[in-house]
């Protein structure tokens, strides 16, 4: 789906992006920093090496 959107240049709204799994969540701009910190706190306990391997695998 991401490729189709990139190739076609089709625009979608936040609701549709969540529906198709392009983004994990949508939050109001005033909640962005606190939500980002929540996600980071969930990732931080994991091994740096393991997170790095996962990031490379996704690429």
Wavefront OBJ file of the C-alpha trace (Angstrom):
o trace
v 0.000 0.000 0.000
v 2.816 2.417 0.824
v 4.370 1.840 -2.574
v 1.064 2.384 -4.336
v 0.548 5.660 -2.487
v 4.095 6.806 -3.233
v 3.917 5.896 -6.914
v 0.451 7.328 -7.451
v 0.882 10.440 -5.321
v -2.555 9.763 -3.849
v -3.265 11.754 -0.710
v -4.959 10.151 2.275
v -6.086 11.545 5.585
v -4.942 10.436 9.025
v -7.959 8.185 9.558
v -7.231 6.257 6.359
v -3.520 6.023 7.215
v -4.422 4.294 10.480
v -6.952 2.022 8.756
v -4.372 0.688 6.307
v -1.614 0.406 8.897
v 0.570 3.097 7.376
v 0.795 4.764 10.786
v 0.349 3.252 14.247
v -1.613 6.077 15.782
v -2.754 9.626 15.283
v -2.690 12.075 18.169
v -3.453 15.770 18.517
v -0.367 17.948 18.091
v -0.410 18.926 21.755
v -0.086 15.233 22.730
v 2.710 14.429 20.281
v 5.648 14.772 22.689
v 4.011 12.802 25.506
v 2.917 10.046 23.121
v 6.406 9.885 21.613
v 7.895 9.522 25.089
v 5.501 6.644 25.854
v 6.648 4.799 22.742
v 10.308 5.501 23.528
v 9.890 4.221 27.099
v 8.465 1.004 25.672
v 11.434 0.543 23.318
v 14.232 1.762 25.632
v 14.448 -1.342 27.869
v 15.297 -3.496 24.851
v 18.855 -4.253 23.890
v 20.395 -1.554 21.697
v 21.857 -4.277 19.477
v 18.500 -6.016 19.106
v 16.742 -2.767 18.187
v 19.491 -1.993 15.667
v 19.128 -5.434 14.060
v 15.353 -4.979 13.863
v 15.725 -1.541 12.282
v 18.117 -2.936 9.671
v 15.812 -5.870 8.947
v 12.947 -3.472 8.304
v 15.063 -1.457 5.885
l 1 2 3 4 5 6 7 8 9 10 11 12 13 14 15 16 17 18 19 20 21 22 23 24 25 26 27 28 29 30 31 32 33 34 35 36 37 38 39 40 41 42 43 44 45 46 47 48 49 50 51 52 53 54 55 56 57 58 59
